[in-house]
Structure formats: structure tokens, C-alpha cells
Amino acid sequence: MAIASLSPLPAADEVSLTAASALFAETGHPIAVKVLKRLCLRHGTSVWRVGRDDCASWTDLLKLHAAWVDAREARG
């Protein structure tokens, strides 16, 4: 799945939460769009709207997802 940059601002690595969720599902660790947005808000990661899509920095989402997966695996 290819992801096109939606705009040069506010992040160079901007991705929609919907696209990020689809990519994370391919890793074997799916996460819902609502959970991604909640993680962003909880950890102070910027989320902005582009049209109808919520977007965030792909780098930030990767870090949040990794921490989320680690926490889930630690709980058993």
C-alpha cells in the first residue's frame, strides 16, 4: 500500500490515521483508528484534519504503536 503525502505542512511525513491503521494491520498488530487517535491525544501527538481525514506524523505514529504493542504484550 503506497501512501502519498497529503500536504507539505504541518509534517513532512504526514499520514492519515486510516492509512496508518491499515498498514499496522499488515504487521500483525492491528489497531483501530479510534485507538490511534486516542493514543495521539493522550501522548500529546498533533492530529490535524485534511478534508475528512485525521492525520498525524508517521514517525510519531510508529513510536506510539510500538509502545502500545509492547504494553499489550507485557499484559499477556
All heavy atoms as TSV, in Angstrom:
chain	resi	resn	atom	element	x	y	z
A	1	MET	N	N	0.855	-1.167	0.000
A	1	MET	CA	C	0.000	0.000	0.000
A	1	MET	C	C	0.898	1.226	0.000
A	1	MET	O	O	1.736	1.391	0.865
A	1	MET	CB	C	-0.890	-0.039	1.237
A	1	MET	CG	C	-1.642	1.224	1.482
A	1	MET	SD	S	-2.560	1.105	3.013
A	1	MET	CE	C	-4.105	1.690	2.452
A	2	ALA	N	N	0.731	2.087	-0.936
A	2	ALA	CA	C	1.504	3.326	-1.007
A	2	ALA	C	C	0.730	4.444	-0.334
A	2	ALA	O	O	-0.495	4.497	-0.399
A	2	ALA	CB	C	1.773	3.688	-2.457
A	3	ILE	N	N	1.468	5.314	0.333
A	3	ILE	CA	C	0.841	6.449	0.992
A	3	ILE	C	C	1.418	7.720	0.394
A	3	ILE	O	O	2.629	7.913	0.418
A	3	ILE	CB	C	1.088	6.439	2.505
A	3	ILE	CG1	C	0.468	5.198	3.120
A	3	ILE	CG2	C	0.531	7.677	3.158
A	3	ILE	CD1	C	0.740	5.048	4.570
A	4	ALA	N	N	0.566	8.542	-0.137
A	4	ALA	CA	C	1.008	9.814	-0.700
A	4	ALA	C	C	0.996	10.871	0.391
A	4	ALA	O	O	0.168	10.856	1.288
A	4	ALA	CB	C	0.075	10.230	-1.831
A	5	SER	N	N	1.931	11.781	0.320
A	5	SER	CA	C	1.943	12.908	1.246
A	5	SER	C	C	0.766	13.804	0.901
A	5	SER	O	O	0.561	14.177	-0.248
A	5	SER	CB	C	3.249	13.690	1.118
A	5	SER	OG	O	3.235	14.798	1.965
A	6	LEU	N	N	-0.020	14.144	1.906
A	6	LEU	CA	C	-1.219	14.918	1.655
A	6	LEU	C	C	-0.932	16.404	1.504
A	6	LEU	O	O	-1.613	17.097	0.791
A	6	LEU	CB	C	-2.219	14.684	2.788
A	6	LEU	CG	C	-2.641	13.226	2.950
A	6	LEU	CD1	C	-3.514	13.066	4.186
A	6	LEU	CD2	C	-3.380	12.740	1.732
A	7	SER	N	N	0.073	16.896	2.205
A	7	SER	CA	C	0.482	18.283	2.077
A	7	SER	C	C	1.842	18.439	2.738
A	7	SER	O	O	2.224	17.622	3.559
A	7	SER	CB	C	-0.534	19.219	2.744
A	7	SER	OG	O	-0.450	19.107	4.144
A	8	PRO	N	N	2.586	19.468	2.377
A	8	PRO	CA	C	3.911	19.637	2.972
A	8	PRO	C	C	3.855	20.097	4.426
A	8	PRO	O	O	4.832	20.014	5.137
A	8	PRO	CB	C	4.562	20.696	2.097
A	8	PRO	CG	C	3.433	21.438	1.486
A	8	PRO	CD	C	2.313	20.450	1.350
A	9	LEU	N	N	2.717	20.579	4.895
A	9	LEU	CA	C	2.594	21.046	6.267
A	9	LEU	C	C	1.454	20.330	6.951
A	9	LEU	O	O	0.509	19.935	6.298
A	9	LEU	CB	C	2.325	22.556	6.285
A	9	LEU	CG	C	3.429	23.427	5.738
A	9	LEU	CD1	C	2.947	24.864	5.668
A	9	LEU	CD2	C	4.677	23.334	6.579
A	10	PRO	N	N	1.455	20.152	8.215
A	10	PRO	CA	C	2.435	20.535	9.213
A	10	PRO	C	C	3.542	19.510	9.438
A	10	PRO	O	O	4.443	19.762	10.210
A	10	PRO	CB	C	1.610	20.737	10.474
A	10	PRO	CG	C	0.425	19.872	10.298
A	10	PRO	CD	C	0.195	19.771	8.811
A	11	ALA	N	N	3.497	18.337	8.790
A	11	ALA	CA	C	4.572	17.364	8.945
A	11	ALA	C	C	4.977	16.838	7.578
A	11	ALA	O	O	4.148	16.618	6.716
A	11	ALA	CB	C	4.116	16.207	9.825
A	12	ALA	N	N	6.261	16.635	7.408
A	12	ALA	CA	C	6.751	16.122	6.134
A	12	ALA	C	C	6.343	14.662	5.934
A	12	ALA	O	O	6.225	14.204	4.807
A	12	ALA	CB	C	8.263	16.256	6.066
A	13	ASP	N	N	6.119	13.955	7.033
A	13	ASP	CA	C	5.756	12.539	6.944
A	13	ASP	C	C	4.299	12.303	7.337
A	13	ASP	O	O	3.954	11.317	7.963
A	13	ASP	CB	C	6.706	11.698	7.789
A	13	ASP	CG	C	6.628	11.999	9.281
A	13	ASP	OD1	O	6.099	13.063	9.649
A	13	ASP	OD2	O	7.104	11.169	10.066
A	14	GLU	N	N	3.440	13.192	6.910
A	14	GLU	CA	C	2.012	13.148	7.225
A	14	GLU	C	C	1.346	11.906	6.650
A	14	GLU	O	O	1.600	11.518	5.518
A	14	GLU	CB	C	1.373	14.396	6.624
A	14	GLU	CG	C	-0.099	14.519	6.805
A	14	GLU	CD	C	-0.583	15.815	6.205
A	14	GLU	OE1	O	-0.004	16.866	6.513
A	14	GLU	OE2	O	-1.534	15.766	5.424
A	15	VAL	N	N	0.484	11.290	7.455
A	15	VAL	CA	C	-0.285	10.129	7.006
A	15	VAL	C	C	-1.646	10.183	7.691
A	15	VAL	O	O	-1.768	10.662	8.817
A	15	VAL	CB	C	0.458	8.809	7.330
A	15	VAL	CG1	C	0.594	8.603	8.816
A	15	VAL	CG2	C	-0.225	7.612	6.689
A	16	SER	N	N	-2.660	9.714	6.987
A	16	SER	CA	C	-3.986	9.671	7.619
A	16	SER	C	C	-4.007	8.527	8.629
A	16	SER	O	O	-3.316	7.517	8.466
A	16	SER	CB	C	-5.087	9.492	6.574
A	16	SER	OG	O	-5.094	8.172	6.090
A	17	LEU	N	N	-4.804	8.692	9.662
A	17	LEU	CA	C	-4.909	7.640	10.672
A	17	LEU	C	C	-5.527	6.377	10.076
A	17	LEU	O	O	-5.183	5.264	10.480
A	17	LEU	CB	C	-5.719	8.129	11.867
A	17	LEU	CG	C	-5.141	9.308	12.648
A	17	LEU	CD1	C	-5.996	9.604	13.880
A	17	LEU	CD2	C	-3.700	9.084	13.046
A	18	THR	N	N	-6.379	6.539	9.088
A	18	THR	CA	C	-6.992	5.392	8.414
A	18	THR	C	C	-5.938	4.577	7.675
A	18	THR	O	O	-5.894	3.347	7.769
A	18	THR	CB	C	-8.090	5.859	7.438
A	18	THR	OG1	O	-9.046	6.635	8.165
A	18	THR	CG2	C	-8.770	4.692	6.770
A	19	ALA	N	N	-5.060	5.263	6.935
A	19	ALA	CA	C	-3.992	4.575	6.209
A	19	ALA	C	C	-3.009	3.933	7.180
A	19	ALA	O	O	-2.550	2.810	6.963
A	19	ALA	CB	C	-3.267	5.551	5.281
A	20	ALA	N	N	-2.686	4.633	8.258
A	20	ALA	CA	C	-1.767	4.090	9.255
A	20	ALA	C	C	-2.358	2.834	9.883
A	20	ALA	O	O	-1.647	1.831	10.066
A	20	ALA	CB	C	-1.466	5.134	10.314
A	21	SER	N	N	-3.634	2.857	10.197
A	21	SER	CA	C	-4.298	1.695	10.779
A	21	SER	C	C	-4.215	0.493	9.837
A	21	SER	O	O	-3.952	-0.629	10.277
A	21	SER	CB	C	-5.755	2.029	11.097
A	21	SER	OG	O	-6.434	0.908	11.587
A	22	ALA	N	N	-4.428	0.729	8.551
A	22	ALA	CA	C	-4.342	-0.352	7.559
A	22	ALA	C	C	-2.924	-0.916	7.487
A	22	ALA	O	O	-2.732	-2.138	7.390
A	22	ALA	CB	C	-4.782	0.158	6.190
A	23	LEU	N	N	-1.931	-0.057	7.534
A	23	LEU	CA	C	-0.546	-0.521	7.492
A	23	LEU	C	C	-0.173	-1.297	8.758
A	23	LEU	O	O	0.509	-2.320	8.685
A	23	LEU	CB	C	0.410	0.655	7.299
A	23	LEU	CG	C	0.388	1.271	5.906
A	23	LEU	CD1	C	1.178	2.571	5.892
A	23	LEU	CD2	C	0.965	0.292	4.896
A	24	PHE	N	N	-0.628	-0.826	9.908
A	24	PHE	CA	C	-0.346	-1.541	11.146
A	24	PHE	C	C	-1.014	-2.916	11.154
A	24	PHE	O	O	-0.477	-3.872	11.704
A	24	PHE	CB	C	-0.772	-0.722	12.360
A	24	PHE	CG	C	0.096	0.478	12.620
A	24	PHE	CD1	C	-0.466	1.692	12.962
A	24	PHE	CD2	C	1.476	0.402	12.523
A	24	PHE	CE1	C	0.322	2.800	13.215
A	24	PHE	CE2	C	2.282	1.505	12.758
A	24	PHE	CZ	C	1.708	2.706	13.108
A	25	ALA	N	N	-2.177	-3.044	10.531
A	25	ALA	CA	C	-2.850	-4.340	10.444
A	25	ALA	C	C	-1.988	-5.335	9.679
A	25	ALA	O	O	-1.959	-6.523	10.015
A	25	ALA	CB	C	-4.215	-4.183	9.784
A	26	GLU	N	N	-1.262	-4.857	8.681
A	26	GLU	CA	C	-0.386	-5.731	7.896
A	26	GLU	C	C	0.782	-6.269	8.716
A	26	GLU	O	O	1.366	-7.278	8.353
A	26	GLU	CB	C	0.139	-4.992	6.668
A	26	GLU	CG	C	-0.921	-4.696	5.633
A	26	GLU	CD	C	-0.378	-3.944	4.433
A	26	GLU	OE1	O	0.858	-3.905	4.246
A	26	GLU	OE2	O	-1.190	-3.397	3.675
A	27	THR	N	N	1.112	-5.617	9.815
A	27	THR	CA	C	2.221	-6.074	10.653
A	27	THR	C	C	1.805	-7.217	11.568
A	27	THR	O	O	2.657	-7.826	12.211
A	27	THR	CB	C	2.769	-4.940	11.550
A	27	THR	OG1	O	1.791	-4.609	12.545
A	27	THR	CG2	C	3.144	-3.726	10.738
A	28	GLY	N	N	0.500	-7.483	11.655
A	28	GLY	CA	C	0.017	-8.496	12.569
A	28	GLY	C	C	-0.396	-7.913	13.908
A	28	GLY	O	O	-0.790	-8.644	14.822
A	29	HIS	N	N	-0.302	-6.598	14.052
A	29	HIS	CA	C	-0.706	-5.898	15.273
A	29	HIS	C	C	-1.698	-4.801	14.901
A	29	HIS	O	O	-1.371	-3.617	14.936
A	29	HIS	CB	C	0.512	-5.298	15.980
A	29	HIS	CG	C	1.518	-6.297	16.397
A	29	HIS	ND1	N	1.344	-7.130	17.476
A	29	HIS	CD2	C	2.717	-6.632	15.864
A	29	HIS	CE1	C	2.395	-7.917	17.600
A	29	HIS	NE2	N	3.232	-7.634	16.632
A	30	PRO	N	N	-2.938	-5.204	14.551
A	30	PRO	CA	C	-3.920	-4.207	14.125
A	30	PRO	C	C	-4.301	-3.266	15.265
A	30	PRO	O	O	-4.264	-3.645	16.439
A	30	PRO	CB	C	-5.117	-5.046	13.685
A	30	PRO	CG	C	-4.956	-6.335	14.416
A	30	PRO	CD	C	-3.484	-6.553	14.585
A	31	ILE	N	N	-4.626	-2.050	14.886
A	31	ILE	CA	C	-5.086	-1.046	15.849
A	31	ILE	C	C	-6.154	-0.205	15.159
A	31	ILE	O	O	-5.992	0.187	13.992
A	31	ILE	CB	C	-3.910	-0.176	16.360
A	31	ILE	CG1	C	-4.356	0.791	17.445
A	31	ILE	CG2	C	-3.205	0.531	15.224
A	31	ILE	CD1	C	-3.212	1.477	18.172
A	32	ALA	N	N	-7.230	0.031	15.842
A	32	ALA	CA	C	-8.346	0.794	15.276
A	32	ALA	C	C	-7.986	2.273	15.158
A	32	ALA	O	O	-7.165	2.788	15.917
A	32	ALA	CB	C	-9.583	0.637	16.152
A	33	VAL	N	N	-8.603	2.944	14.214
A	33	VAL	CA	C	-8.377	4.372	14.004
A	33	VAL	C	C	-8.706	5.153	15.274
A	33	VAL	O	O	-7.964	6.055	15.673
A	33	VAL	CB	C	-9.204	4.891	12.808
A	33	VAL	CG1	C	-9.098	6.395	12.671
A	33	VAL	CG2	C	-8.778	4.196	11.521
A	34	LYS	N	N	-9.807	4.792	15.946
A	34	LYS	CA	C	-10.195	5.491	17.175
A	34	LYS	C	C	-9.143	5.333	18.266
A	34	LYS	O	O	-8.874	6.267	19.009
A	34	LYS	CB	C	-11.550	4.979	17.680
A	34	LYS	CG	C	-12.718	5.419	16.843
A	34	LYS	CD	C	-14.032	5.162	17.538
A	34	LYS	CE	C	-14.384	3.696	17.480
A	34	LYS	NZ	N	-15.734	3.424	18.012
A	35	VAL	N	N	-8.536	4.152	18.336
A	35	VAL	CA	C	-7.494	3.916	19.340
A	35	VAL	C	C	-6.250	4.735	18.998
A	35	VAL	O	O	-5.624	5.328	19.889
A	35	VAL	CB	C	-7.163	2.412	19.459
A	35	VAL	CG1	C	-6.013	2.179	20.423
A	35	VAL	CG2	C	-8.397	1.632	19.883
A	36	LEU	N	N	-5.891	4.794	17.720
A	36	LEU	CA	C	-4.751	5.625	17.307
A	36	LEU	C	C	-4.971	7.082	17.688
A	36	LEU	O	O	-4.070	7.731	18.228
A	36	LEU	CB	C	-4.542	5.539	15.788
A	36	LEU	CG	C	-3.659	4.442	15.254
A	36	LEU	CD1	C	-3.647	4.488	13.734
A	36	LEU	CD2	C	-2.268	4.521	15.807
A	37	LYS	N	N	-6.167	7.588	17.412
A	37	LYS	CA	C	-6.455	8.985	17.733
A	37	LYS	C	C	-6.400	9.215	19.242
A	37	LYS	O	O	-5.840	10.203	19.714
A	37	LYS	CB	C	-7.809	9.405	17.184
A	37	LYS	CG	C	-8.071	10.885	17.355
A	37	LYS	CD	C	-9.273	11.339	16.589
A	37	LYS	CE	C	-9.440	12.839	16.734
A	37	LYS	NZ	N	-10.565	13.336	15.955
A	38	ARG	N	N	-6.946	8.280	20.009
A	38	ARG	CA	C	-6.919	8.396	21.463
A	38	ARG	C	C	-5.478	8.385	21.988
A	38	ARG	O	O	-5.121	9.155	22.874
A	38	ARG	CB	C	-7.736	7.267	22.087
A	38	ARG	CG	C	-7.953	7.414	23.555
A	38	ARG	CD	C	-8.934	6.416	24.136
A	38	ARG	NE	N	-8.857	5.095	23.536
A	38	ARG	CZ	C	-9.887	4.457	22.982
A	38	ARG	NH1	N	-11.072	5.010	22.958
A	38	ARG	NH2	N	-9.736	3.255	22.476
A	39	LEU	N	N	-4.620	7.515	21.417
A	39	LEU	CA	C	-3.209	7.484	21.811
A	39	LEU	C	C	-2.524	8.811	21.507
A	39	LEU	O	O	-1.737	9.315	22.317
A	39	LEU	CB	C	-2.468	6.361	21.078
A	39	LEU	CG	C	-2.682	4.945	21.567
A	39	LEU	CD1	C	-1.992	3.959	20.630
A	39	LEU	CD2	C	-2.187	4.771	22.981
A	40	CYS	N	N	-2.812	9.366	20.337
A	40	CYS	CA	C	-2.226	10.654	19.964
A	40	CYS	C	C	-2.612	11.733	20.968
A	40	CYS	O	O	-1.755	12.491	21.439
A	40	CYS	CB	C	-2.676	11.069	18.564
A	40	CYS	SG	S	-1.950	10.115	17.235
A	41	LEU	N	N	-3.880	11.797	21.295
A	41	LEU	CA	C	-4.353	12.817	22.223
A	41	LEU	C	C	-3.767	12.614	23.617
A	41	LEU	O	O	-3.371	13.570	24.280
A	41	LEU	CB	C	-5.877	12.821	22.270
A	41	LEU	CG	C	-6.572	13.193	20.953
A	41	LEU	CD1	C	-8.079	13.027	21.079
A	41	LEU	CD2	C	-6.213	14.596	20.529
A	42	ARG	N	N	-3.685	11.369	24.064
A	42	ARG	CA	C	-3.160	11.058	25.389
A	42	ARG	C	C	-1.680	11.418	25.518
A	42	ARG	O	O	-1.223	11.832	26.577
A	42	ARG	CB	C	-3.351	9.579	25.686
A	42	ARG	CG	C	-2.922	9.179	27.091
A	42	ARG	CD	C	-3.131	7.712	27.362
A	42	ARG	NE	N	-4.543	7.352	27.168
A	42	ARG	CZ	C	-4.949	6.159	26.742
A	42	ARG	NH1	N	-4.081	5.217	26.472
A	42	ARG	NH2	N	-6.233	5.918	26.591
A	43	HIS	N	N	-0.926	11.243	24.431
A	43	HIS	CA	C	0.524	11.453	24.482
A	43	HIS	C	C	0.968	12.781	23.868
A	43	HIS	O	O	2.165	13.000	23.675
A	43	HIS	CB	C	1.242	10.283	23.807
A	43	HIS	CG	C	1.049	8.995	24.550
A	43	HIS	ND1	N	1.719	8.684	25.699
A	43	HIS	CD2	C	0.212	7.953	24.326
A	43	HIS	CE1	C	1.338	7.507	26.138
A	43	HIS	NE2	N	0.414	7.052	25.326
A	44	GLY	N	N	0.029	13.634	23.539
A	44	GLY	CA	C	0.363	14.965	23.042
A	44	GLY	C	C	0.862	15.024	21.617
A	44	GLY	O	O	1.501	15.991	21.217
A	45	THR	N	N	0.559	14.000	20.831
A	45	THR	CA	C	0.937	13.985	19.419
A	45	THR	C	C	-0.085	14.794	18.622
A	45	THR	O	O	-1.292	14.615	18.792
A	45	THR	CB	C	0.982	12.537	18.887
A	45	THR	OG1	O	1.960	11.815	19.640
A	45	THR	CG2	C	1.329	12.492	17.421
A	46	SER	N	N	0.382	15.678	17.778
A	46	SER	CA	C	-0.508	16.530	16.985
A	46	SER	C	C	-1.328	15.708	16.007
A	46	SER	O	O	-0.804	14.823	15.327
A	46	SER	CB	C	0.299	17.562	16.206
A	46	SER	OG	O	0.959	18.422	17.089
A	47	VAL	N	N	-2.613	16.007	15.946
A	47	VAL	CA	C	-3.537	15.419	14.968
A	47	VAL	C	C	-4.248	16.580	14.301
A	47	VAL	O	O	-4.688	17.512	14.961
A	47	VAL	CB	C	-4.565	14.488	15.658
A	47	VAL	CG1	C	-5.574	13.969	14.652
A	47	VAL	CG2	C	-3.870	13.344	16.366
A	48	TRP	N	N	-4.329	16.553	12.989
A	48	TRP	CA	C	-4.987	17.627	12.261
A	48	TRP	C	C	-5.860	17.031	11.166
A	48	TRP	O	O	-5.723	15.877	10.809
A	48	TRP	CB	C	-3.958	18.615	11.681
A	48	TRP	CG	C	-2.952	17.967	10.785
A	48	TRP	CD1	C	-3.035	17.794	9.439
A	48	TRP	CD2	C	-1.717	17.371	11.181
A	48	TRP	NE1	N	-1.928	17.125	8.972
A	48	TRP	CE2	C	-1.104	16.866	10.022
A	48	TRP	CE3	C	-1.062	17.214	12.399
A	48	TRP	CZ2	C	0.131	16.204	10.044
A	48	TRP	CZ3	C	0.164	16.566	12.417
A	48	TRP	CH2	C	0.743	16.084	11.251
A	49	ARG	N	N	-6.788	17.844	10.695
A	49	ARG	CA	C	-7.721	17.407	9.666
A	49	ARG	C	C	-7.238	17.842	8.294
A	49	ARG	O	O	-6.821	18.977	8.106
A	49	ARG	CB	C	-9.105	18.008	9.893
A	49	ARG	CG	C	-9.754	17.679	11.209
A	49	ARG	CD	C	-10.336	16.335	11.279
A	49	ARG	NE	N	-11.491	16.170	10.410
A	49	ARG	CZ	C	-12.164	15.052	10.321
A	49	ARG	NH1	N	-11.820	14.027	11.027
A	49	ARG	NH2	N	-13.182	14.955	9.524
A	50	VAL	N	N	-7.339	16.936	7.343
A	50	VAL	CA	C	-7.134	17.242	5.933
A	50	VAL	C	C	-8.363	16.680	5.237
A	50	VAL	O	O	-8.518	15.464	5.133
A	50	VAL	CB	C	-5.835	16.614	5.373
A	50	VAL	CG1	C	-5.734	16.866	3.879
A	50	VAL	CG2	C	-4.616	17.131	6.102
A	51	GLY	N	N	-9.244	17.567	4.849
A	51	GLY	CA	C	-10.530	17.116	4.300
A	51	GLY	C	C	-11.311	16.415	5.389
A	51	GLY	O	O	-11.571	16.984	6.439
A	52	ARG	N	N	-11.625	15.147	5.167
A	52	ARG	CA	C	-12.368	14.365	6.161
A	52	ARG	C	C	-11.458	13.469	6.988
A	52	ARG	O	O	-11.946	12.738	7.855
A	52	ARG	CB	C	-13.416	13.504	5.465
A	52	ARG	CG	C	-14.505	14.305	4.833
A	52	ARG	CD	C	-15.541	13.391	4.246
A	52	ARG	NE	N	-16.658	14.184	3.736
A	52	ARG	CZ	C	-17.783	13.656	3.314
A	52	ARG	NH1	N	-17.953	12.361	3.335
A	52	ARG	NH2	N	-18.744	14.436	2.879
A	53	ASP	N	N	-10.171	13.479	6.700
A	53	ASP	CA	C	-9.239	12.573	7.365
A	53	ASP	C	C	-8.503	13.238	8.517
A	53	ASP	O	O	-8.068	14.383	8.413
A	53	ASP	CB	C	-8.184	12.063	6.366
A	53	ASP	CG	C	-8.778	11.186	5.293
A	53	ASP	OD1	O	-9.700	10.414	5.607
A	53	ASP	OD2	O	-8.313	11.270	4.140
A	54	ASP	N	N	-8.354	12.499	9.619
A	54	ASP	CA	C	-7.454	12.907	10.690
A	54	ASP	C	C	-6.070	12.430	10.290
A	54	ASP	O	O	-5.899	11.285	9.839
A	54	ASP	CB	C	-7.846	12.249	12.017
A	54	ASP	CG	C	-9.094	12.859	12.613
A	54	ASP	OD1	O	-9.252	14.086	12.498
A	54	ASP	OD2	O	-9.885	12.118	13.208
A	55	CYS	N	N	-5.070	13.291	10.441
A	55	CYS	CA	C	-3.706	12.970	10.040
A	55	CYS	C	C	-2.744	13.236	11.181
A	55	CYS	O	O	-3.024	14.032	12.078
A	55	CYS	CB	C	-3.295	13.813	8.831
A	55	CYS	SG	S	-4.304	13.500	7.379
A	56	ALA	N	N	-1.605	12.571	11.128
A	56	ALA	CA	C	-0.551	12.762	12.119
A	56	ALA	C	C	0.778	12.413	11.465
A	56	ALA	O	O	0.820	11.912	10.342
A	56	ALA	CB	C	-0.800	11.883	13.341
A	57	SER	N	N	1.844	12.650	12.189
A	57	SER	CA	C	3.184	12.309	11.712
A	57	SER	C	C	3.349	10.787	11.741
A	57	SER	O	O	3.089	10.141	12.756
A	57	SER	CB	C	4.228	12.966	12.616
A	57	SER	OG	O	5.486	12.358	12.450
A	58	TRP	N	N	3.794	10.214	10.633
A	58	TRP	CA	C	4.015	8.769	10.550
A	58	TRP	C	C	5.065	8.336	11.580
A	58	TRP	O	O	4.910	7.308	12.245
A	58	TRP	CB	C	4.431	8.391	9.141
A	58	TRP	CG	C	4.748	6.955	8.940
A	58	TRP	CD1	C	5.922	6.435	8.507
A	58	TRP	CD2	C	3.881	5.823	9.141
A	58	TRP	NE1	N	5.842	5.065	8.432
A	58	TRP	CE2	C	4.595	4.669	8.816
A	58	TRP	CE3	C	2.564	5.697	9.571
A	58	TRP	CZ2	C	4.046	3.386	8.912
A	58	TRP	CZ3	C	2.017	4.416	9.668
A	58	TRP	CH2	C	2.758	3.283	9.343
A	59	THR	N	N	6.111	9.128	11.753
A	59	THR	CA	C	7.150	8.824	12.734
A	59	THR	C	C	6.555	8.745	14.140
A	59	THR	O	O	6.843	7.808	14.894
A	59	THR	CB	C	8.264	9.886	12.694
A	59	THR	OG1	O	8.781	9.956	11.364
A	59	THR	CG2	C	9.377	9.556	13.660
A	60	ASP	N	N	5.725	9.713	14.495
A	60	ASP	CA	C	5.088	9.713	15.811
A	60	ASP	C	C	4.164	8.507	15.980
A	60	ASP	O	O	4.122	7.887	17.045
A	60	ASP	CB	C	4.306	10.999	16.047
A	60	ASP	CG	C	5.194	12.221	16.170
A	60	ASP	OD1	O	6.408	12.057	16.417
A	60	ASP	OD2	O	4.674	13.344	16.025
A	61	LEU	N	N	3.420	8.178	14.927
A	61	LEU	CA	C	2.515	7.030	14.997
A	61	LEU	C	C	3.280	5.727	15.164
A	61	LEU	O	O	2.842	4.827	15.900
A	61	LEU	CB	C	1.618	6.972	13.763
A	61	LEU	CG	C	0.589	8.087	13.628
A	61	LEU	CD1	C	-0.175	7.945	12.311
A	61	LEU	CD2	C	-0.363	8.103	14.803
A	62	LEU	N	N	4.421	5.598	14.500
A	62	LEU	CA	C	5.241	4.393	14.654
A	62	LEU	C	C	5.682	4.215	16.100
A	62	LEU	O	O	5.636	3.111	16.659
A	62	LEU	CB	C	6.463	4.448	13.739
A	62	LEU	CG	C	6.221	4.240	12.257
A	62	LEU	CD1	C	7.488	4.548	11.465
A	62	LEU	CD2	C	5.765	2.812	11.988
A	63	LYS	N	N	6.110	5.301	16.723
A	63	LYS	CA	C	6.547	5.245	18.122
A	63	LYS	C	C	5.389	4.888	19.049
A	63	LYS	O	O	5.532	4.054	19.946
A	63	LYS	CB	C	7.165	6.578	18.537
A	63	LYS	CG	C	8.475	6.872	17.834
A	63	LYS	CD	C	8.972	8.261	18.195
A	63	LYS	CE	C	10.188	8.632	17.371
A	63	LYS	NZ	N	10.613	10.016	17.626
A	64	LEU	N	N	4.235	5.528	18.834
A	64	LEU	CA	C	3.064	5.237	19.658
A	64	LEU	C	C	2.609	3.790	19.497
A	64	LEU	O	O	2.274	3.120	20.479
A	64	LEU	CB	C	1.908	6.175	19.305
A	64	LEU	CG	C	2.051	7.630	19.723
A	64	LEU	CD1	C	0.898	8.443	19.151
A	64	LEU	CD2	C	2.101	7.747	21.231
A	65	HIS	N	N	2.602	3.308	18.266
A	65	HIS	CA	C	2.168	1.935	18.010
A	65	HIS	C	C	3.122	0.939	18.652
A	65	HIS	O	O	2.688	-0.041	19.257
A	65	HIS	CB	C	2.047	1.691	16.497
A	65	HIS	CG	C	1.513	0.341	16.164
A	65	HIS	ND1	N	2.322	-0.678	15.743
A	65	HIS	CD2	C	0.248	-0.167	16.200
A	65	HIS	CE1	C	1.591	-1.756	15.520
A	65	HIS	NE2	N	0.320	-1.464	15.791
A	66	ALA	N	N	4.413	1.189	18.554
A	66	ALA	CA	C	5.394	0.285	19.165
A	66	ALA	C	C	5.191	0.209	20.674
A	66	ALA	O	O	5.202	-0.885	21.261
A	66	ALA	CB	C	6.807	0.746	18.831
A	67	ALA	N	N	4.992	1.351	21.317
A	67	ALA	CA	C	4.759	1.371	22.766
A	67	ALA	C	C	3.454	0.669	23.112
A	67	ALA	O	O	3.370	-0.063	24.110
A	67	ALA	CB	C	4.755	2.812	23.271
A	68	TRP	N	N	2.434	0.859	22.304
A	68	TRP	CA	C	1.135	0.229	22.518
A	68	TRP	C	C	1.241	-1.290	22.410
A	68	TRP	O	O	0.716	-2.014	23.257
A	68	TRP	CB	C	0.136	0.794	21.506
A	68	TRP	CG	C	-1.244	0.238	21.581
A	68	TRP	CD1	C	-2.226	0.584	22.461
A	68	TRP	CD2	C	-1.810	-0.751	20.712
A	68	TRP	NE1	N	-3.362	-0.138	22.195
A	68	TRP	CE2	C	-3.139	-0.958	21.134
A	68	TRP	CE3	C	-1.319	-1.462	19.629
A	68	TRP	CZ2	C	-3.980	-1.856	20.493
A	68	TRP	CZ3	C	-2.167	-2.357	19.000
A	68	TRP	CH2	C	-3.476	-2.547	19.428
A	69	VAL	N	N	1.945	-1.772	21.387
A	69	VAL	CA	C	2.147	-3.212	21.210
A	69	VAL	C	C	2.938	-3.783	22.390
A	69	VAL	O	O	2.576	-4.829	22.944
A	69	VAL	CB	C	2.857	-3.522	19.868
A	69	VAL	CG1	C	3.287	-4.982	19.795
A	69	VAL	CG2	C	1.938	-3.198	18.700
A	70	ASP	N	N	4.007	-3.107	22.791
A	70	ASP	CA	C	4.805	-3.564	23.932
A	70	ASP	C	C	3.969	-3.662	25.192
A	70	ASP	O	O	4.066	-4.632	25.944
A	70	ASP	CB	C	6.000	-2.639	24.170
A	70	ASP	CG	C	7.071	-2.769	23.105
A	70	ASP	OD1	O	7.062	-3.769	22.345
A	70	ASP	OD2	O	7.929	-1.865	23.027
A	71	ALA	N	N	3.140	-2.668	25.447
A	71	ALA	CA	C	2.291	-2.665	26.638
A	71	ALA	C	C	1.292	-3.807	26.600
A	71	ALA	O	O	1.043	-4.476	27.616
A	71	ALA	CB	C	1.571	-1.326	26.776
A	72	ARG	N	N	0.701	-4.052	25.446
A	72	ARG	CA	C	-0.254	-5.162	25.311
A	72	ARG	C	C	0.406	-6.510	25.533
A	72	ARG	O	O	-0.150	-7.389	26.181
A	72	ARG	CB	C	-0.922	-5.128	23.942
A	72	ARG	CG	C	-1.959	-4.047	23.803
A	72	ARG	CD	C	-2.583	-4.070	22.426
A	72	ARG	NE	N	-3.110	-5.373	22.118
A	72	ARG	CZ	C	-4.389	-5.649	21.874
A	72	ARG	NH1	N	-5.255	-4.673	21.877
A	72	ARG	NH2	N	-4.789	-6.860	21.595
A	73	GLU	N	N	1.616	-6.681	24.986
A	73	GLU	CA	C	2.325	-7.943	25.142
A	73	GLU	C	C	2.796	-8.140	26.584
A	73	GLU	O	O	2.846	-9.267	27.072
A	73	GLU	CB	C	3.492	-8.028	24.166
A	73	GLU	CG	C	3.015	-8.199	22.739
A	73	GLU	CD	C	4.137	-8.265	21.724
A	73	GLU	OE1	O	5.314	-8.022	22.090
A	73	GLU	OE2	O	3.839	-8.565	20.552
A	74	ALA	N	N	3.120	-7.056	27.279
A	74	ALA	CA	C	3.561	-7.147	28.676
A	74	ALA	C	C	2.400	-7.597	29.575
A	74	ALA	O	O	2.623	-8.277	30.582
A	74	ALA	CB	C	4.110	-5.816	29.138
A	75	ARG	N	N	1.171	-7.185	29.214
A	75	ARG	CA	C	-0.002	-7.582	29.992
A	75	ARG	C	C	-0.351	-9.052	29.784
A	75	ARG	O	O	-1.058	-9.643	30.567
A	75	ARG	CB	C	-1.198	-6.730	29.622
A	75	ARG	CG	C	-1.136	-5.331	30.168
A	75	ARG	CD	C	-2.436	-4.608	29.945
A	75	ARG	NE	N	-2.740	-4.523	28.528
A	75	ARG	CZ	C	-2.926	-3.396	27.861
A	75	ARG	NH1	N	-2.849	-2.260	28.501
A	75	ARG	NH2	N	-3.181	-3.398	26.586
A	76	GLY	N	N	0.124	-9.595	28.684
A	76	GLY	CA	C	-0.108	-11.005	28.421
A	76	GLY	C	C	-1.211	-11.228	27.514
A	76	GLY	O	O	-1.901	-11.951	27.150
